[in-house]
Amino acid sequence: MSPEALARLTRLRHELHQYPELSGQETETAARIADELRARDADQVLTGIGGHGVGGIFDSGQPGPTVAIRCELDGLPIQEISDASYASRVVGRGHLCGHDGHMVMVLGVADHLAKARPQKGRVVLIFQPAEETGQGAVAFRADPQFAPIEPDHVFSLHNLPGLSLGEVLLCAGPANCASRGMRVVLKGKTSHAAEPQDGVSPAKALASLIPQLAGLGSGGALNADFALTTVTHARLGERTFGVAPGAAELWVTLRTVSDARMQNLIAEAEGLVTQTAETQGLAVEITYEDVFEACTNNAQAVATVAEACAALGVPCTFTTEPQKFSEDFGQFGKSAAAAMFWLGAGQAHPQLHNPDYDFPDALIPVGVDVFSAVIRSLVG
């Protein structure tokens, strides 16, 4: 990549970084991406896919496979802590997962495709909304606009703090854990604080469930039995001294390597909650949000990435353990040979979702080159 091209993509990354939009609200980001794809002479630009998703198609006009490269549009509801001149200008929101960098890498691939279309088949550049909530990929694939561009091969990356800058990490098989947010609402009956016995308080149930649910999964080795339950929020009654509480709420994140283990963990957690509520004379309501199925890599797609790295001289290592964090990219693997790989953001780099995280611009040319090499190996 020329210094001029890198400088242009870096400026664009900084512009996107200043105006993050939350999951499902990526209106301006999507419009900007669509304009960038049109400026790169994409043969077709699709918008509004699964919400605010965008697809850029570069077609050879010849028979062949469809290869997709996927990235994400959304930011996070976190206040950024940064002295950078391009820091977020939106209070309480930040691109603190690196999706701004991922978008720019895929636009860098579009730069290459604008100069040289694939020799066969076509390339679809997917800019997916709402990754952070787990809803984006499901909605993208369910949209009627997806079926005509459904890929045979699909690739994505995520930058990874803790891994050496510019190093690629690959995993054949389970790549990202399944997870979901379990929301438990306990319903009793309020009473005067002077006469608590005349009400039905969920206090004991809440105090009991917090350690018991946390004890269902303590983490450990990332194998088929892995389970991690993390209590993230709890609320009891109202902020008053005069009323004995009549309701409580508890949020717990469930995490497993496999979808089968997740179903078992759900059954354990729901059984524990139901039994505790019944014992305490409480009604209970259980709902789920931020549902992510496990992400599993296709072995041949992983080999394609490894070969691309070898040809480019990009350091690449393999691991047998998936990442604990979740990714809805696994949805695309239901109908295509899919591979998610990780690109090192630096061993001492702030963690994803930290308020002082920032995507390393040095990764832009690495991501562009690896994606472009993958494309060349499949469609020329």
DRENDO-1510 file (C-alpha; in Angstrom, 1 decimal, always signed):
<recs>
REC; n; res; u; v; w
REC; 1; MET; +0.0; +0.0; +0.0 .
REC; 2; SER; +1.3; +3.4; -1.0 .
REC; 3; PRO; +1.9; +6.0; +1.8 .
REC; 4; GLU; -0.7; +8.2; +0.1 .
REC; 5; ALA; -3.3; +5.4; +0.2 .
REC; 6; LEU; -2.6; +4.6; +3.8 .
REC; 7; ALA; -2.8; +8.3; +4.8 .
REC; 8; ARG; -6.2; +8.6; +3.1 .
REC; 9; LEU; -7.6; +5.5; +4.8 .
REC; 10; THR; -6.2; +6.7; +8.2 .
REC; 11; ARG; -7.9; +10.1; +7.8 .
REC; 12; LEU; -11.1; +8.3; +7.0 .
REC; 13; ARG; -10.7; +6.1; +10.1 .
REC; 14; HIS; -10.3; +9.1; +12.2 .
REC; 15; GLU; -13.4; +10.7; +10.8 .
REC; 16; LEU; -15.5; +7.6; +11.5 .
REC; 17; HIS; -14.0; +7.4; +15.0 .
REC; 18; GLN; -15.3; +10.9; +15.9 .
REC; 19; TYR; -19.0; +10.0; +15.2 .
REC; 20; PRO; -19.8; +6.6; +16.6 .
REC; 21; GLU; -23.3; +5.3; +16.3 .
REC; 22; LEU; -24.8; +2.6; +18.5 .
REC; 23; SER; -26.2; -0.8; +17.4 .
REC; 24; GLY; -29.3; -0.3; +15.2 .
REC; 25; GLN; -28.7; +3.4; +14.9 .
REC; 26; GLU; -25.9; +3.5; +12.3 .
REC; 27; THR; -27.7; +5.8; +9.8 .
REC; 28; GLU; -24.9; +8.3; +9.1 .
REC; 29; THR; -22.1; +5.7; +9.2 .
REC; 30; ALA; -23.9; +3.5; +6.7 .
REC; 31; ALA; -24.6; +6.5; +4.4 .
REC; 32; ARG; -20.9; +7.4; +4.5 .
REC; 33; ILE; -19.8; +3.8; +3.7 .
REC; 34; ALA; -22.3; +3.6; +0.8 .
REC; 35; ASP; -20.9; +6.9; -0.6 .
REC; 36; GLU; -17.3; +5.5; -0.2 .
REC; 37; LEU; -18.2; +2.4; -2.1 .
REC; 38; ARG; -19.8; +4.3; -4.9 .
REC; 39; ALA; -16.7; +6.5; -5.2 .
REC; 40; ARG; -14.7; +3.2; -5.6 .
REC; 41; ASP; -17.0; +2.2; -8.6 .
REC; 42; ALA; -18.7; -0.8; -6.9 .
REC; 43; ASP; -20.9; -2.5; -9.5 .
REC; 44; GLN; -23.7; -2.4; -7.1 .
REC; 45; VAL; -24.3; -0.8; -3.7 .
REC; 46; LEU; -27.1; -2.2; -1.5 .
REC; 47; THR; -28.3; -0.3; +1.6 .
REC; 48; GLY; -30.7; -0.9; +4.4 .
REC; 49; ILE; -29.8; -4.6; +4.7 .
REC; 50; GLY; -31.0; -6.0; +8.0 .
REC; 51; GLY; -31.4; -2.4; +9.3 .
REC; 52; HIS; -28.5; -0.2; +8.3 .
REC; 53; GLY; -26.3; -2.8; +6.6 .
REC; 54; VAL; -24.5; -2.0; +3.4 .
REC; 55; GLY; -23.2; -4.4; +0.7 .
REC; 56; GLY; -20.7; -3.4; -2.0 .
REC; 57; ILE; -20.5; -5.8; -5.0 .
REC; 58; PHE; -17.5; -6.1; -7.4 .
REC; 59; ASP; -18.5; -8.5; -10.1 .
REC; 60; SER; -16.2; -10.1; -12.8 .
REC; 61; GLY; -19.1; -10.9; -15.0 .
REC; 62; GLN; -17.8; -14.5; -15.2 .
REC; 63; PRO; -19.0; -17.7; -13.5 .
REC; 64; GLY; -17.4; -18.4; -10.2 .
REC; 65; PRO; -17.8; -18.3; -6.4 .
REC; 66; THR; -19.0; -15.4; -4.3 .
REC; 67; VAL; -16.4; -14.3; -1.8 .
REC; 68; ALA; -17.5; -12.0; +1.0 .
REC; 69; ILE; -15.5; -9.9; +3.4 .
REC; 70; ARG; -17.4; -8.7; +6.4 .
REC; 71; CYS; -16.9; -5.9; +9.0 .
REC; 72; GLU; -19.1; -4.1; +11.5 .
REC; 73; LEU; -20.6; -0.6; +11.7 .
REC; 74; ASP; -21.5; +0.0; +15.3 .
REC; 75; GLY; -19.9; +1.7; +18.2 .
REC; 76; LEU; -20.4; +1.3; +22.0 .
REC; 77; PRO; -22.2; +3.2; +24.8 .
REC; 78; ILE; -19.0; +4.0; +26.5 .
REC; 79; GLN; -17.4; +7.4; +27.2 .
REC; 80; GLU; -14.0; +7.6; +25.5 .
REC; 81; ILE; -11.0; +8.7; +27.4 .
REC; 82; SER; -8.5; +10.1; +24.9 .
REC; 83; ASP; -6.3; +13.1; +24.1 .
REC; 84; ALA; -6.4; +12.3; +20.4 .
REC; 85; SER; -7.5; +15.1; +18.1 .
REC; 86; TYR; -10.0; +12.7; +16.5 .
REC; 87; ALA; -11.5; +11.5; +19.8 .
REC; 88; SER; -15.3; +10.8; +19.8 .
REC; 89; ARG; -17.4; +14.0; +19.6 .
REC; 90; VAL; -20.5; +12.2; +20.8 .
REC; 91; VAL; -20.9; +12.2; +24.6 .
REC; 92; GLY; -21.2; +8.7; +26.1 .
REC; 93; ARG; -20.3; +6.9; +22.8 .
REC; 94; GLY; -17.1; +5.6; +21.4 .
REC; 95; HIS; -15.6; +3.3; +18.7 .
REC; 96; LEU; -13.9; +1.3; +21.5 .
REC; 97; CYS; -13.9; -2.0; +19.8 .
REC; 98; GLY; -12.1; -1.1; +16.6 .
REC; 99; HIS; -15.0; -1.3; +14.2 .
REC; 100; ASP; -13.9; +2.0; +12.6 .
REC; 101; GLY; -10.6; +0.3; +11.7 .
REC; 102; HIS; -12.3; -2.8; +10.4 .
REC; 103; MET; -14.5; -0.7; +8.1 .
REC; 104; VAL; -11.5; +1.2; +6.7 .
REC; 105; MET; -9.7; -2.0; +6.0 .
REC; 106; VAL; -12.6; -3.3; +4.0 .
REC; 107; LEU; -12.7; +0.0; +2.1 .
REC; 108; GLY; -9.0; -0.5; +1.4 .
REC; 109; VAL; -10.0; -3.8; -0.2 .
REC; 110; ALA; -12.5; -1.9; -2.3 .
REC; 111; ASP; -9.6; +0.3; -3.4 .
REC; 112; HIS; -7.9; -2.8; -4.8 .
REC; 113; LEU; -11.0; -4.1; -6.4 .
REC; 114; ALA; -11.7; -0.8; -8.1 .
REC; 115; LYS; -8.4; -1.2; -9.9 .
REC; 116; ALA; -8.7; -4.9; -10.6 .
REC; 117; ARG; -12.0; -6.7; -10.6 .
REC; 118; PRO; -11.9; -10.4; -9.7 .
REC; 119; GLN; -11.2; -12.7; -12.7 .
REC; 120; LYS; -14.2; -15.0; -11.9 .
REC; 121; GLY; -17.2; -14.8; -9.7 .
REC; 122; ARG; -17.7; -11.8; -7.5 .
REC; 123; VAL; -16.7; -10.2; -4.2 .
REC; 124; VAL; -19.2; -8.8; -1.8 .
REC; 125; LEU; -18.1; -6.4; +0.9 .
REC; 126; ILE; -20.4; -6.6; +3.9 .
REC; 127; PHE; -20.7; -3.8; +6.4 .
REC; 128; GLN; -22.9; -5.2; +9.1 .
REC; 129; PRO; -24.9; -3.3; +11.7 .
REC; 130; ALA; -25.6; -4.2; +15.3 .
REC; 131; GLU; -22.8; -6.6; +16.0 .
REC; 132; GLU; -22.5; -5.6; +19.6 .
REC; 133; THR; -26.0; -6.8; +20.4 .
REC; 134; GLY; -25.8; -10.0; +18.5 .
REC; 135; GLN; -28.8; -9.0; +16.3 .
REC; 136; GLY; -27.0; -7.6; +13.2 .
REC; 137; ALA; -25.9; -10.8; +11.4 .
REC; 138; VAL; -29.2; -12.5; +12.0 .
REC; 139; ALA; -31.1; -9.5; +10.5 .
REC; 140; PHE; -28.6; -9.1; +7.7 .
REC; 141; ARG; -29.0; -12.8; +6.6 .
REC; 142; ALA; -32.8; -12.7; +7.0 .
REC; 143; ASP; -33.2; -9.6; +4.7 .
REC; 144; PRO; -34.5; -10.4; +1.2 .
REC; 145; GLN; -31.5; -8.5; -0.3 .
REC; 146; PHE; -29.1; -11.1; +1.2 .
REC; 147; ALA; -30.2; -14.1; -0.8 .
REC; 148; PRO; -29.0; -12.9; -4.2 .
REC; 149; ILE; -25.6; -12.1; -2.8 .
REC; 150; GLU; -25.2; -15.0; -0.4 .
REC; 151; PRO; -21.5; -16.0; -0.4 .
REC; 152; ASP; -19.8; -19.3; -0.8 .
REC; 153; HIS; -16.8; -18.1; +1.2 .
REC; 154; VAL; -16.9; -15.4; +3.9 .
REC; 155; PHE; -14.0; -13.9; +6.0 .
REC; 156; SER; -13.8; -11.4; +8.8 .
REC; 157; LEU; -11.2; -10.3; +11.3 .
REC; 158; HIS; -11.1; -8.7; +14.7 .
REC; 159; ASN; -8.2; -6.8; +16.2 .
REC; 160; LEU; -6.9; -8.4; +19.4 .
REC; 161; PRO; -5.1; -6.6; +22.2 .
REC; 162; GLY; -2.6; -8.9; +24.0 .
REC; 163; LEU; -1.3; -10.3; +20.7 .
REC; 164; SER; +1.8; -8.9; +19.1 .
REC; 165; LEU; +1.1; -6.0; +16.7 .
REC; 166; GLY; +0.4; -7.2; +13.2 .
REC; 167; GLU; +0.4; -10.9; +14.1 .
REC; 168; VAL; -2.4; -13.1; +12.8 .
REC; 169; LEU; -4.0; -15.7; +15.1 .
REC; 170; LEU; -6.0; -18.5; +13.6 .
REC; 171; CYS; -8.2; -21.2; +15.1 .
REC; 172; ALA; -9.8; -24.1; +13.2 .
REC; 173; GLY; -13.1; -25.2; +14.8 .
REC; 174; PRO; -14.7; -23.2; +17.7 .
REC; 175; ALA; -13.5; -19.6; +17.3 .
REC; 176; ASN; -15.8; -17.5; +19.6 .
REC; 177; CYS; -17.9; -18.5; +22.6 .
REC; 178; ALA; -21.7; -18.5; +22.6 .
REC; 179; SER; -23.1; -16.0; +25.1 .
REC; 180; ARG; -26.4; -14.5; +26.1 .
REC; 181; GLY; -27.7; -12.0; +28.7 .
REC; 182; MET; -30.2; -13.6; +31.1 .
REC; 183; ARG; -32.6; -11.1; +32.7 .
REC; 184; VAL; -34.4; -12.3; +35.8 .
REC; 185; VAL; -37.3; -10.3; +37.3 .
REC; 186; LEU; -38.6; -11.4; +40.7 .
REC; 187; LYS; -42.0; -10.2; +41.7 .
REC; 188; GLY; -43.4; -10.1; +45.2 .
REC; 189; LYS; -45.5; -7.6; +47.1 .
REC; 190; THR; -44.4; -4.3; +48.8 .
REC; 191; SER; -45.3; -3.4; +52.3 .
REC; 192; HIS; -44.5; -0.6; +54.8 .
REC; 193; ALA; -40.9; -0.8; +56.0 .
REC; 194; ALA; -42.3; -0.9; +59.5 .
REC; 195; GLU; -44.4; -4.0; +58.7 .
REC; 196; PRO; -42.2; -6.0; +56.2 .
REC; 197; GLN; -43.9; -9.3; +57.2 .
REC; 198; ASP; -47.1; -8.1; +55.4 .
REC; 199; GLY; -45.3; -8.1; +52.1 .
REC; 200; VAL; -43.4; -10.6; +50.0 .
REC; 201; SER; -39.8; -9.4; +49.6 .
REC; 202; PRO; -37.4; -10.8; +47.0 .
REC; 203; ALA; -34.4; -9.7; +49.0 .
REC; 204; LYS; -33.5; -13.2; +50.3 .
REC; 205; ALA; -34.0; -14.7; +46.8 .
REC; 206; LEU; -31.8; -12.1; +45.2 .
REC; 207; ALA; -29.1; -12.5; +47.8 .
REC; 208; SER; -29.2; -16.3; +47.3 .
REC; 209; LEU; -29.3; -16.2; +43.5 .
REC; 210; ILE; -26.3; -14.0; +43.0 .
REC; 211; PRO; -23.7; -16.5; +44.3 .
REC; 212; GLN; -25.6; -19.5; +43.1 .
REC; 213; LEU; -25.8; -18.4; +39.5 .
REC; 214; ALA; -22.2; -17.2; +39.6 .
REC; 215; GLY; -21.3; -20.7; +40.8 .
REC; 216; LEU; -22.9; -22.4; +37.8 .
REC; 217; GLY; -19.9; -21.5; +35.7 .
REC; 218; SER; -16.5; -20.4; +36.9 .
REC; 219; GLY; -14.7; -20.6; +33.6 .
REC; 220; GLY; -11.5; -22.7; +33.4 .
REC; 221; ALA; -10.2; -24.5; +30.3 .
REC; 222; LEU; -11.9; -23.5; +27.0 .
REC; 223; ASN; -13.1; -27.0; +26.2 .
REC; 224; ALA; -16.5; -28.5; +25.6 .
REC; 225; ASP; -17.4; -28.3; +29.3 .
REC; 226; PHE; -16.5; -24.6; +29.6 .
REC; 227; ALA; -19.1; -22.4; +31.3 .
REC; 228; LEU; -18.8; -18.9; +32.7 .
REC; 229; THR; -21.6; -17.0; +34.4 .
REC; 230; THR; -21.0; -13.4; +35.2 .
REC; 231; VAL; -23.4; -11.3; +37.3 .
REC; 232; THR; -23.5; -7.9; +35.7 .
REC; 233; HIS; -26.4; -6.0; +37.4 .
REC; 234; ALA; -28.7; -6.3; +40.3 .
REC; 235; ARG; -31.5; -4.1; +41.7 .
REC; 236; LEU; -33.7; -4.5; +44.7 .
REC; 237; GLY; -36.8; -2.4; +45.3 .
REC; 238; GLU; -36.9; +1.4; +45.1 .
REC; 239; ARG; -34.6; +4.0; +46.5 .
REC; 240; THR; -36.6; +4.7; +49.6 .
REC; 241; PHE; -36.5; +3.9; +53.4 .
REC; 242; GLY; -40.2; +3.6; +53.8 .
REC; 243; VAL; -41.1; +0.7; +51.6 .
REC; 244; ALA; -40.1; -3.0; +51.9 .
REC; 245; PRO; -39.2; -4.1; +48.4 .
REC; 246; GLY; -41.7; -6.0; +46.2 .
REC; 247; ALA; -39.5; -6.5; +43.1 .
REC; 248; ALA; -35.9; -7.3; +42.2 .
REC; 249; GLU; -34.0; -7.6; +39.0 .
REC; 250; LEU; -30.8; -9.6; +38.2 .
REC; 251; TRP; -28.8; -9.7; +35.0 .
REC; 252; VAL; -26.3; -12.5; +34.3 .
REC; 253; THR; -24.2; -13.2; +31.3 .
REC; 254; LEU; -24.0; -16.9; +30.3 .
REC; 255; ARG; -21.0; -18.0; +28.3 .
REC; 256; THR; -20.0; -21.4; +26.8 .
REC; 257; VAL; -17.8; -22.7; +24.0 .
REC; 258; SER; -20.6; -24.7; +22.3 .
REC; 259; ASP; -24.3; -24.1; +21.7 .
REC; 260; ALA; -25.1; -27.5; +23.2 .
REC; 261; ARG; -23.4; -26.6; +26.4 .
REC; 262; MET; -25.3; -23.3; +26.4 .
REC; 263; GLN; -28.6; -25.1; +26.3 .
REC; 264; ASN; -27.5; -27.1; +29.3 .
REC; 265; LEU; -26.4; -24.0; +31.2 .
REC; 266; ILE; -29.7; -22.3; +30.4 .
REC; 267; ALA; -31.6; -25.2; +31.8 .
REC; 268; GLU; -29.5; -25.2; +35.0 .
REC; 269; ALA; -29.9; -21.5; +35.5 .
REC; 270; GLU; -33.6; -21.4; +34.8 .
REC; 271; GLY; -34.1; -24.3; +37.2 .
REC; 272; LEU; -32.2; -22.6; +39.9 .
REC; 273; VAL; -34.1; -19.4; +39.5 .
REC; 274; THR; -37.5; -21.0; +39.3 .
REC; 275; GLN; -36.9; -23.2; +42.4 .
REC; 276; THR; -35.7; -20.3; +44.4 .
REC; 277; ALA; -38.6; -18.0; +43.4 .
REC; 278; GLU; -41.1; -20.8; +44.3 .
REC; 279; THR; -39.6; -21.3; +47.7 .
REC; 280; GLN; -39.8; -17.6; +48.5 .
REC; 281; GLY; -43.4; -17.2; +47.2 .
REC; 282; LEU; -42.3; -15.0; +44.3 .
REC; 283; ALA; -43.4; -14.8; +40.7 .
REC; 284; VAL; -40.6; -14.8; +38.2 .
REC; 285; GLU; -40.0; -13.6; +34.6 .
REC; 286; ILE; -36.9; -14.7; +32.6 .
REC; 287; THR; -36.0; -13.1; +29.3 .
REC; 288; TYR; -32.8; -13.1; +27.1 .
REC; 289; GLU; -31.0; -10.3; +25.3 .
REC; 290; ASP; -27.7; -10.0; +23.4 .
REC; 291; VAL; -27.9; -13.6; +22.2 .
REC; 292; PHE; -24.8; -14.9; +20.4 .
REC; 293; GLU; -24.5; -18.4; +19.0 .
REC; 294; ALA; -21.0; -20.0; +19.0 .
REC; 295; CYS; -18.8; -19.0; +16.1 .
REC; 296; THR; -17.1; -21.9; +14.3 .
REC; 297; ASN; -14.4; -21.6; +11.7 .
REC; 298; ASN; -14.3; -23.8; +8.5 .
REC; 299; ALA; -11.0; -25.6; +8.3 .
REC; 300; GLN; -10.5; -24.9; +4.6 .
REC; 301; ALA; -11.3; -21.2; +5.0 .
REC; 302; VAL; -8.7; -21.1; +7.9 .
REC; 303; ALA; -6.2; -22.7; +5.6 .
REC; 304; THR; -6.9; -20.1; +2.9 .
REC; 305; VAL; -6.1; -17.3; +5.4 .
REC; 306; ALA; -2.9; -19.1; +6.6 .
REC; 307; GLU; -1.7; -19.4; +3.0 .
REC; 308; ALA; -2.4; -15.7; +2.4 .
REC; 309; CYS; -0.3; -14.8; +5.4 .
REC; 310; ALA; +2.5; -17.1; +4.3 .
REC; 311; ALA; +2.6; -15.5; +0.9 .
REC; 312; LEU; +2.7; -12.0; +2.4 .
REC; 313; GLY; +5.2; -12.8; +5.1 .
REC; 314; VAL; +2.7; -11.9; +7.8 .
REC; 315; PRO; +3.4; -13.8; +11.1 .
REC; 316; CYS; +0.7; -16.3; +11.7 .
REC; 317; THR; +0.1; -18.7; +14.6 .
REC; 318; PHE; -2.5; -21.3; +15.4 .
REC; 319; THR; -4.4; -21.8; +18.6 .
REC; 320; THR; -6.8; -24.6; +19.7 .
REC; 321; GLU; -8.7; -22.3; +22.1 .
REC; 322; PRO; -11.5; -20.0; +21.0 .
REC; 323; GLN; -11.8; -16.4; +22.2 .
REC; 324; LYS; -14.1; -15.9; +25.2 .
REC; 325; PHE; -15.7; -12.9; +23.7 .
REC; 326; SER; -18.7; -13.5; +21.4 .
REC; 327; GLU; -19.2; -12.7; +17.7 .
REC; 328; ASP; -22.3; -12.9; +15.6 .
REC; 329; PHE; -20.1; -13.6; +12.5 .
REC; 330; GLY; -20.9; -17.2; +13.1 .
REC; 331; GLN; -24.3; -16.7; +11.5 .
REC; 332; PHE; -22.6; -16.4; +8.1 .
REC; 333; GLY; -21.0; -19.8; +8.6 .
REC; 334; LYS; -24.4; -21.4; +8.5 .
REC; 335; SER; -24.4; -21.2; +4.7 .
REC; 336; ALA; -20.8; -20.5; +3.7 .
REC; 337; ALA; -17.2; -21.6; +4.4 .
REC; 338; ALA; -16.4; -19.0; +7.1 .
REC; 339; ALA; -13.3; -18.0; +8.9 .
REC; 340; MET; -12.8; -15.3; +11.6 .
REC; 341; PHE; -9.1; -14.5; +12.3 .
REC; 342; TRP; -7.6; -12.2; +14.9 .
REC; 343; LEU; -5.0; -9.4; +14.2 .
REC; 344; GLY; -2.8; -8.4; +17.0 .
REC; 345; ALA; -3.2; -4.9; +18.3 .
REC; 346; GLY; -0.1; -5.1; +20.6 .
REC; 347; GLN; +0.7; -7.0; +23.7 .
REC; 348; ALA; +0.3; -3.9; +26.0 .
REC; 349; HIS; -2.6; -2.3; +24.1 .
REC; 350; PRO; -5.7; -1.4; +26.1 .
REC; 351; GLN; -8.4; -4.1; +26.1 .
REC; 352; LEU; -11.4; -4.0; +23.8 .
REC; 353; HIS; -14.2; -1.9; +25.3 .
REC; 354; ASN; -11.8; -0.1; +27.6 .
REC; 355; PRO; -12.5; +3.7; +27.7 .
REC; 356; ASP; -8.9; +4.4; +26.5 .
REC; 357; TYR; -8.9; +1.8; +23.7 .
REC; 358; ASP; -8.1; +3.0; +20.2 .
REC; 359; PHE; -7.6; +1.0; +17.0 .
REC; 360; PRO; -3.9; +0.9; +15.9 .
REC; 361; ASP; -3.6; +2.6; +12.5 .
REC; 362; ALA; -0.6; +0.4; +11.7 .
REC; 363; LEU; -3.0; -2.5; +11.3 .
REC; 364; ILE; -4.8; -1.0; +8.3 .
REC; 365; PRO; -2.3; -2.2; +5.6 .
REC; 366; VAL; -2.0; -5.6; +7.1 .
REC; 367; GLY; -5.7; -6.2; +7.1 .
REC; 368; VAL; -6.1; -4.9; +3.6 .
REC; 369; ASP; -3.3; -7.1; +2.3 .
REC; 370; VAL; -4.5; -10.3; +4.0 .
REC; 371; PHE; -8.1; -9.8; +2.8 .
REC; 372; SER; -6.9; -9.0; -0.7 .
REC; 373; ALA; -4.6; -12.0; -0.9 .
REC; 374; VAL; -7.5; -14.3; +0.3 .
REC; 375; ILE; -9.7; -12.8; -2.5 .
REC; 376; ARG; -7.0; -13.4; -5.1 .
REC; 377; SER; -6.6; -17.0; -4.1 .
REC; 378; LEU; -10.3; -17.7; -4.6 .
REC; 379; VAL; -11.4; -15.6; -7.5 .
REC; 380; GLY; -8.2; -14.2; -9.0 .
</recs>
